[in-house]
Amino acid sequence: MNTMLTTTLKRRLFRTGVLLIAVAAVTFIFDVSGLLSLPVTMLGDETTLHTLARVAVIGCVLAAIGSWEQTPSNEQKEQHHDATI
């Protein structure tokens, strides 16, 4: 895969993940403080708190995938070492 495309995709995943975490946190704070009135259930029988937690967890996973750096394998390290000698 193209390095520039991979970098752009990772950056977007990270930003989307952080945005989802922030939206879930702000929504939770507004709901607890009474500034925003959310229904007791949002998705079927699931409570609003569970839905917000699900959004935050998805955000964490996306941010983790976006910030993941692949380390070179031992074989790649040996090839690089052989090429520099």
C-alpha positions in Angstrom: 0.0 0.0 0.0 1.2 3.5 -0.8 3.0 5.1 2.2 1.2 8.4 1.8 -2.2 6.7 1.6 -1.4 4.7 4.7 -0.3 7.7 6.7 -3.4 9.7 5.6 -5.6 6.8 6.6 -4.0 6.3 10.0 -4.2 10.1 10.7 -7.9 10.1 9.8 -8.6 7.0 12.0 -6.8 8.6 14.9 -8.6 11.9 14.6 -12.0 10.2 14.2 -11.3 8.1 17.3 -10.4 11.1 19.4 -13.4 12.9 18.1 -15.7 10.0 19.1 -14.2 9.9 22.6 -14.6 13.7 23.0 -18.2 13.6 21.7 -19.1 10.8 24.1 -17.4 12.6 27.1 -19.1 15.9 26.4 -22.5 14.3 25.9 -22.1 12.4 29.1 -21.1 15.6 31.0 -24.1 17.5 29.6 -26.4 14.6 30.4 -25.2 14.3 34.0 -25.3 18.1 34.6 -28.8 18.4 33.2 -27.9 20.6 30.2 -29.0 17.9 27.8 -31.9 15.6 28.3 -31.3 12.2 26.7 -33.9 9.4 26.6 -33.5 6.5 29.1 -33.0 4.0 26.3 -31.3 4.9 22.9 -30.9 1.6 21.1 -33.6 -0.9 21.9 -33.3 -1.9 25.6 -29.8 -0.5 25.9 -29.4 2.5 28.3 -28.0 5.8 27.2 -24.9 5.2 29.3 -24.2 1.9 27.5 -24.6 3.7 24.1 -22.2 6.5 25.1 -19.7 3.9 26.5 -19.9 2.0 23.2 -19.1 5.1 21.2 -16.1 5.9 23.5 -14.8 2.3 23.1 -15.1 2.5 19.3 -13.2 5.8 19.5 -10.5 4.2 21.6 -10.1 1.3 19.1 -10.0 3.7 16.1 -7.4 5.9 17.8 -5.3 2.9 18.8 -5.3 1.6 15.2 -4.5 5.0 13.9 -1.5 5.5 16.2 -0.2 2.0 15.8 3.4 1.8 14.4 4.6 -1.4 12.8 8.0 -2.5 14.0 10.3 -4.2 11.6 10.6 -7.9 11.8 13.9 -9.6 12.6 14.2 -10.6 8.9 13.8 -7.0 7.9 16.3 -5.9 10.5 18.9 -8.4 9.2 18.3 -7.3 5.6 18.9 -3.7 6.6 21.9 -4.6 8.6 23.4 -6.7 5.7 22.7 -3.8 3.2 24.6 -1.3 5.4 27.7 -3.5 5.7 
